[in-house]
Amino acid sequence: MNDVEESPELAPELIVVTGMSGAGRTTAANVLEDRGWYVIDNLPPQLLVAMADLLAKQGIENRESVPKLAAVVDVRSREFFTDFREGLDHLRDEGWRPTVIFMDATDEALVRRFESVRRPHPLQAEGRLLDGIQEEREALRDLRATADILIDTSGLNVHQLSSKVREFVGGDDGPALRIAVMSFGFKYGIPLDADLVFDMRFLPNPFWNPQLRPHTGQESIVADYVLAQPGAKEFLDRTLSLLEPMTAGYLREGRSYVTLAVGCTGGKHRSVAMAEALADRLNSRDVKSLVVHRDLGRE
């Protein structure tokens, strides 16, 4: 008896993304990865069963929930692709219930996309681009007819496609947007990956208070002092209000990660305290925050 049958509650969810080259498989894989799936690109079909069983066994041994597995399988596998259906049948025989998502688009849309990136079709060889597309379409005809989910991406941009894929995996209760709140010291430079930068140097600097100087913004003695200063709570409230429409817009556009940088002179007191306060209040069903103190301990 295999691991899945012994502990069905530990069996990972399994999605197989396949379909036409240029139809959006990579975008679908990125969405799944952002939603917490363990994504494997260009996986040979023969390894589907081995990979699923490995994850299930790992979960049993570590007494942890098994990561949700998503595999991208396509004609790049060449001779391996002919074994795709056999691999799916083998999975079902062992108790798995894989969901097959087939990405498709019209020939016209696929031609435009390949021409825009100036790359040949995987099956084009010495022929025309359209020859490769038609050969692939014929090879996938039966698989397309039996797929669990068919997504036609012909008229979709990347944001619309991302939204559609999220609809199909909407059972995920994880956050759709992750916000990294990073404290830093201006004297060490502004973070290169910051999407938004806020300056806390309008608040009194605890550095000049001998009792506060050795402590950091992570400690209540400093945090309470910083947040009690005139303008501190107003800044916190208004910043959160400002972020509400921005967060909604990020979610609509399919953006999954944002970095919010909060700076002070040295990155030890004011920025650390405010970053902790912002991150704590940003957490919600759709947003998960994490705090990074880039320059803390650097002085």
Number of C-alpha atoms within 10 A of each C-alpha: 6 11 19 20 13 11 13 12 12 21 26 24 16 21 21 25 26 27 28 23 24 20 25 27 21 15 16 24 24 16 23 22 16 20 20 16 21 18 22 18 14 15 20 22 23 17 14 23 17 12 15 24 20 14 21 25 19 17 19 19 8 9 10 11 15 21 20 20 23 27 25 22 22 25 20 15 16 11 10 16 20 14 13 20 14 13 18 20 14 15 19 13 10 15 14 21 16 18 16 23 22 24 23 23 20 14 17 10 16 23 17 12 15 15 13 9 8 9 10 16 22 16 20 16 11 9 11 12 20 16 15 18 22 15 12 20 18 11 15 19 11 11 17 21 11 11 17 13 15 16 16 15 20 17 10 14 10 14 14 15 22 22 17 17 18 19 11 11 13 13 8 14 11 14 17 22 24 20 19 20 28 26 34 30 27 17 12 13 10 15 20 7 10 15 12 12 17 15 16 24 14 11 16 14 18 21 18 9 10 9 11 17 14 12 17 22 25 21 13 12 13 24 22 13 18 25 19 11 12 12 13 17 15 12 15 17 13 11 13 16 11 11 12 13 11 12 20 12 12 16 18 13 14 18 17 17 17 18 20 23 26 29 29 23 19 22 28 29 31 34 32 34 25 27 27 21 18 21 19 15 12 20 16 11 11 15 17 18 23 17 20 19 20 17 19 19 10 10 8
